[in-house]
Amino acid sequence: MSVKVVGYTDYSKNDTFSWWRHVSFPPEKLNMYDHVKGRGIHCPALTNIFKNTYIIRSPFDLHLRIQKQPNKSWWVEVLPESSLKPEAFNTLFVINPLEEQNNEDWPLLQMLTPYTFISDDDVYIELMPPLLEHKQLPGITVSGTYSIYDWHRQSNWIFEWRDITKNIHIKRGEPLFYVRFNPRDRNDKVKLKELPITDDIKNAINCDEVKNVTNNMSSLLMTHNGKYRKKRLIKSHIRYILDRFISRNNH
């Protein structure tokens, strides 16, 4: 067993999210003892759920209503109970195109966050619903997973709004989604740390921009980026050598 370092940043190009850290919550470790009592704390099946899992919380009170327009597009109203200004909605949210929906009556809504996660090791990130919360929302949080060695993109909350007759109510500080980090060796632990903004980190994050000029090439782009990215984005040279030495001796 070893410790894999995962770095994160809230850097955004053109300072789009320069205000973020003034209202947001940093990624927070999911604490098993807040949810599991008694003998359950010794159950490997349960401990593996909590291991390397973090909470991403909402930075705003959100009270949203959605309506379908005559042209079949969607219009979201930011209701007065929200702490998000209505004019700021388009800065923080994206409504996916109709062709990306699973059902024409189930709009896909994305809340953008600037959080990007990076590892110098073979680690996958898994974005998933906040399974241990009892909040009832009129739809589902969309899950996803990808390598954060190969690919570096913002981690967004994606919501499929399945009952458009009901509004979204989320209070500031409530979980939007979980992120779980899965190293190749599932016995490894993950240490999360905030990254300083360097030119290498900026270039790594900008890899996602190629999707603006390509279509249906995501898997190929991820593999290509993994081959040509710098081997060490968050580790010092000495740390990198030590980790390789320890890994070889463990095997």
FENLINSUL-V62099 format. One record per run of one state. SS is the DSSP state (a for helix, b for strand, c for the rest). FROM is the first residue (numbers start at 0). TO is the last residue. If there is no record, write none. Layout:
BEGIN
ss->SS from->FROM to->TO
ss->SS from->FROM to->TO
END
This chain:
BEGIN
ss->c from->0 to->1
ss->b from->2 to->8
ss->c from->9 to->11
ss->a from->12 to->14
ss->c from->15 to->18
ss->a from->19 to->22
ss->c from->23 to->26
ss->b from->27 to->28
ss->c from->29 to->30
ss->a from->31 to->33
ss->c from->34 to->36
ss->a from->37 to->41
ss->c from->42 to->42
ss->a from->43 to->49
ss->c from->50 to->51
ss->b from->52 to->56
ss->c from->57 to->60
ss->b from->61 to->67
ss->c from->68 to->72
ss->b from->73 to->77
ss->c from->78 to->84
ss->a from->85 to->91
ss->b from->92 to->94
ss->c from->95 to->96
ss->a from->97 to->99
ss->c from->100 to->105
ss->b from->106 to->110
ss->c from->111 to->114
ss->b from->115 to->118
ss->c from->119 to->121
ss->b from->122 to->127
ss->c from->128 to->137
ss->b from->138 to->140
ss->c from->141 to->142
ss->b from->143 to->146
ss->c from->147 to->152
ss->b from->153 to->153
ss->c from->154 to->155
ss->b from->156 to->160
ss->c from->161 to->166
ss->b from->167 to->169
ss->c from->170 to->173
ss->b from->174 to->182
ss->c from->183 to->187
ss->b from->188 to->193
ss->c from->194 to->197
ss->a from->198 to->211
ss->c from->212 to->216
ss->a from->217 to->227
ss->c from->228 to->235
ss->a from->236 to->249
ss->c from->250 to->250
END
